[in-house]
Each structure stands twice: as C-alpha cells, then as structure tokens.
C-alpha cells in the first residue's frame, strides 16, 4: 500500500478497530460482560463508514474513490465493507480472507492438515518426526513426576509441568507450528515474532538435526516464542499461549480477549487436530465444545448461522470489485475464495506465498508469483477508480 499509494495520489488511512489497540470504549472495563457486547463486525464497519464520510467532507474529497485493503480478519472486513457499503467502498483487496469458513460454509477440518502439509513439503521425515515426538511427550507425561520433570527440562519451562497441563503444553507446541506455517515468508520478519526466512524449513532443520525428536520438537516450538534472539531463559506456556474459542490461537492481552469474544459471537473457526490427517495429537474442538466454552467464558451462545445470513456466506455473486488473494502455503487458504466467482470477483493464488504475503512490502526474495499478484491488483484498482470516476461524472 505504501509503495503504490503515490502512483494513485492516494491518502492512506489506518483506523483502529474498536476494542483493539488503544480504542477501548470503556477503558479497563471494556471486556466485562455488560460492555463487551458492543464489539461486533457490524459496529466496527459502521465506525469505518462514519470515518470515511467524515474524512471525505473534511478533506473536500467527496468524489474521491475509496479502496479497502486487509489481510486475514482485515481481509474479511475489506470484503465485507464492499458487500455492505458499496456506496462508500469502490473496490477491495481481500488477502487471506477465510470468509467461507467463518460463515460456516466451508469445512472446519482442513487447517491443521494444511499446516502439516507445509512441513511435509520440506520433508516427509519432518512430519514423521513430529508425530514421533508427540508420542514420546505423552509417554513421558504418563511416567509420573519424573516424566513431568523431564518434560519441563526438555521444553525449558519456567514452572514444573503439571499432569493436568500436558494438553496445554501440546496446544502451545501446536500453536507454534501453526504460526510458523502462516509466517513462512521467504525473508526474515518481525511480524508476530522475530523469525528467520522460511521458518518452517528452519524448524524442520531443528527437528531432523536433533539426536532425539522430542528435543527437536521443543527447539522448533521455541523458534516462535523465543524468536531468533533466543533471549528468554525459559518459557511460560500459560502466558505464551491462552486457550480460547479459536484453536489456531487468539493471541494474548486485550486483543486476544477481543478475538476470543468475536470467535464466540460471530466467527466459526477451524476444528482441532486428529493425528490422522495431521501430525498433531488428538486435541479436538467441536462446535459443542465451543458452545460450552463460550457460555462459561462470556455467557453467550455462538450464533453459528449469523455471518451466513448477515454477510452473505457463500452467496457472494451479486457483489463486485473484490480481489481475493491466497498463498498456497497459507493454512487459512481453503477457508476463503479460491476460485473466481465472476469477472469482478477475482481469486488469485500465490505459489510460494504464506499469510497475506502480497500486502507486505516488496522484497528481493519475493517469489515471482507475488510480484505478478501485486501487478494484477494494481490493474484492478485502476479499473475500479476509473469506474468510480465515470459514475461520479454521470451524477453531476
């Protein structure tokens, strides 16, 4: 966006989503049950719409076209803004936007299978070693206090592992592998952690280079939580990873709470792992388990069909002017629009691309596919702007 804005003479606007960042409407009380109800996609989009109206008026730019950009949940919002406010949003780049999954119109069972596939692309021996390591982890956990102490040492935990937290440790590891797959960029990044180029390949190198698969598993998981700096002397799995309504991880802090709430009220997230189609232990997360969790955590029952009703679900053919981009390495890909729906609802697949790679700045290590994807996106933006300008001229 920063690179192409000058050629369009464009103003870039980044608006905080309510309840995220510092935009907390009730301060420290924002996440109490009586206050958190104002956290909805509809309210957030209405905020953006009001802001656009205000800026257009205050900047004397009432005829200026507006293009929405977003990746992941932001990509969903980008598409949704074009669905709901086509009078304000003239086109949208929706990168890595799993709108079919979130509305319950796609399988919930693909995510950890695709994470596994990313590691298998490096080497089938890598995924086999991960499976073996989890077997050893469970075996040690069943050997009483001595086994738990050994796991504490292998994974460099700050506190001695307790029997009832073994599943949490496995979830902590699984979360690391899922994030490494999402962040499998061809160059070093500091997006969610300080990671090297191709972190999936680096993690597999740790696993296959270790004399023992369990030690390799621990080192690979530590790649996410400790980054390339390696400054942490130990890991606190309770603060690093918090179980929530999204088994792929909600994050930590207030933003983690916000996403947990939305994963309970609006969005259907992937299921758990099964150790059959994926390399992870059996850690299920059914819709019934989600209902139980959300009742306990937020005193609410998920509205599983609401996005399908309110934000179109899979029936998006009447929309227009949206590019849906996905990388073949992104484990979220199969939950999004992977085939073009019409001439103006276009799907772009980025070979060698991880999570919304096309929205990142250009880099010499970029695969040719993402360079081509960005060029196509620019072409569509040009078309949308010309279309908006023609429409504006007709209204004079």
Secondary structure, DSSP 8 states (H G I E B T S, - for coil): -HHHHHHHT--------TTSTT--TTGGGTTSTTTGGG--HHHHHHHHHHHHHHHHHHTT-TT---EEEEETHHHHHHHHHHHH-TTT--EEEEES--HHHHTT-S-SSSHHHHHHHHHHHH-HHHHHHHHHHHHHHHHHHTSHHHHHHHHHHHTTBSS---GGGHHHHHHHHHHHHHHHHHT--SS-B-SSS-B-TTHHHHHHHHHHHSSSHHHHHHHHHHHHHHTTTT--SSB-HHHH----S-TT---SHHHHHHHHHHHHHT------B-SSSSSS--B---HHHHHHHHHHHHS----TTHHHHHS-TT--TT--SEEEEEETT-TTGGGS--S--BTTEEEEEETT--TTGGGS---TT--HHHHHHHHHHHHHHHHHHHHHHHHHHHH-
